Amino acid sequence: MRRKMSFAFFIAIAIVVASCSTTKPNFVLNQNALLYSDSTYYVPYVGKSIEYYPTGEKKEEYTYLNGKREGAFTGWYQSGKKSIEGSFINNKKNGIWIWYDENGNIRSKMQYDKGVIKK
């Protein structure tokens, strides 16, 4: 009986320790793709990537599909005001990109077609 209780206690402790694992995924930028791993192999990342200033304010936000930037991109000044917005297709700037000054006024606009500036 004592042996069964010791074994059950050992199993319970092992389950608690395993469930407390705080392993964070590893990210690697390989060529033009963002890859992540939460185990022993890397796969293309799908989801949002948010970069912050050292003081904690949001700096940039990308969306990734199959490891490549895809969709909306937004950048902010440290003050929290928007500095840039645009979008990506297959890791290339696409559509209208707008740059703002610190007061929120449009500084410049540029039209892209899959990474190529349109005039």
N, C-alpha and C positions, 0 to 999 in steps of 0.2 A: 504494500500500500504506500509506504513511504517513498519507494522508488518511483511509482506512478505519479505521485505528487511532485517530486523533484523534476521529472521529465516534463510534466504539464507546466510547471513554473518556468522551466528553461524555454519551452516553446512560446509561452506568453511573452517573456522578455524579448525573445528573438523577433516576434511579430511587432512589438512596440518599437524596437530599435530600427527595424526595416522600414516601418511606416514613417519614421521621423527623418528619413533621408532627405536632404535638401540639395541634391545634386542639381546644378543649374546646367542648362544646355550650353554647349560651346558653339561659338559662331566663327566662321572662317570666310574671308573674302578670297575666292579662288577665280582667277581670270576676271570675268565680268559677272560672276554669280555669287550670291550670298548663300552659304551652306550652314546647316546646323546639325548638331549631334547631341542626343541625350543618352547615347550608349556608346557603342564602339564603331559606328559608321556614320558617314555624313550624307545628308540628303538636301536637295534644294529647299530653301526656306520659302514658306508661304505665309504671309501675314504682314502686320505693320511693324515698322522699325522706327523708334522714337529716340532721338538724341537730345540730351539735356545739357545746359550750361552747368559749370561746376557749382553754381549757386542754386540750381534746381529748376530754373525756368526752362520750358520747352524750347529747343533750338530748331530742330528739323523733324519732319515726319514723312516717311516714305511708305509705300505699299509694295510688297514683293509677291511675285507669282513665279514659281519654279526657279527661285533664286535670283530673278532679275527684277529691277524696278519696273513697276507696272501700275499705271493709274496716277492718282493725285499726289502732288508733292507740295508741302508748305514749309516755309522757313520763317522764323521770328527773330526779331531783335531781342536782346536780353531784357528790354523793358516790357516785353510781351506783345508788342505791336508786330503785325505781319510785315516781313521784309521781302518775301518772294512767294509766288505761287505759279504752278504749272502742272504738267502731267508728263508721264513717260509711257512709251510703248516699247516693249522688249529692250529695256535699259537705255532708250534714246529719248531725248526731249521731243515732245510732240505737242502740237497745238499752240495756243497763245500762252506765253510766259510773261508775267508782270512783276516788275521790281518796284518796291515802295520805299519812300524815305521814312525817317523816324516819325514824321507827323502824319503818315498815312496817305500822303499824296503819291500819285503814280509818277515814278521817276523815269521808267522806260517800259516799252512793250516789245516783244519779239515773237514772230511766228516761226514755228519749227515744223518740219515734216520728217518724222523719223530720224531726228538728229541733224538735219540739214536746215539751215536758216533760209526762210523764204523771204523774198523782197517784195 
